Amino acid sequence: MKIYSGPVSLFSRKVEIALHEKGLAFEQILVPFTQTAGYSPKNPHVLAVNPKGQVPVFVDGDLSLYDSTVILEYLEDAHPDPALYPASPAERARCRLFDVFGDEVMLAPLRFLMHRTEPKPDDLERWNAKEAKAREAEAALAGHFAEIDRALQGRDYLCDAFSAADIAVFMPVFWTRRLGGPSLKGHEALAGWYGRLGARPAFAKVVSEILAADAALSAPVEGAFGD
């Protein structure tokens, strides 16, 4: 198994956590990335497999896949133990909705914070305009934190047992904290869940790799991990 990954690619790292949780050996191929040029020049294998030209791209023998959710569902079908999806159809559907919530709903405002790891431009007016949009996005992310906190009331994990839902939602929560977004304070259930996941070896390994990549590639973010 191979994964074409980015050092600070949220969706690549989501897949890597799933691979580690399932105990599957894989080769990680980090594609070129800088904060100024992004993923350019793009890896030719990524371009050949993914029409969007984005990581992750996952290879298992003759099979090549893109899209983190498709990859996680393939891993579950091909390697069902340990399970990352609930057994019942209703709970599996609920788990998938949390995946959509993390990948699409939370990502929409989160994108407005992503400039914060880039070098600050000489044109501060442009930077300040981006920051104004980021502050609006932070309000939306704080609302999403409250939603997750409510979903976790009386639960250790989003779908009772640990699942792909937890991986998918952890990533934008972690990314929000990494980019100096809203605090976990006041959300005890969310903070407890975040701590439980961060203590799992798969999460701890991937988080440490992201932080090491940030130290080498990213501008420091004021207020990152402030809580």
C-alpha positions, 0 to 999 in steps of 0.5 A: 500500500502507498499513499501520496500525501502532503505534509500539511494536507488535512485529508491525507492525514485523515487517511493516515490515521485510519491506516494506523488505526487498522494496523496496516503497513503503508509507504508514505510518499510526500509530494512537494509543498511550500507555503508560497507555491502550494503543491507545485509542481504536482506529482505526476502520479497524483495528476494521473489518478485524481482529476482534481490533482489533489492528495491523498491518492491511495494505491493498493496493488493495481487499485488507485483511489482518491478522496479520503472518504472513498479511501476510508470506506475501501479500507473498511471493506478490504480490512474490516477488523478493527472496524471503523464503521458501526455495524447497523445501517442506521449507525453507519449512515450517522457515522457518514454524516459526521464525515460529511460534517467534518469534510464539507461543513466545517471545512467551508469556514476553516478555509478562511483561516488557512492563509495564517500559515503563509508568509505575511505579505508586504501588502498588509491591507490585503492581509487585513482583509483576509483576517476580517473574513477569518474572524467571521469564519471563526464565529461559524467554527465556534458554532460548530464546536458547540454542535459537536459538544452537544453531540458528545453529551454522555458519549465518549465518541461520536457514534458511541464506539470509536469510528471513522466519524471521530477521525473525520471530525477531529481533523478540522477541530485540530486544524482550527486550533492549529490556525488560531481559531476558536477555543475548546474552553467551555465545551467540556465534552468536546475537550474531553473527546479531543484529549482522548483521541489525541492520546491514541497512538495513531493520532499522536503520531500523525499530529507530531508529523504535522507539527514537525512539518509546520516547524519546517514549512509554515509561518508561526500562527498567533494564538495557535493551540491557545487553549 
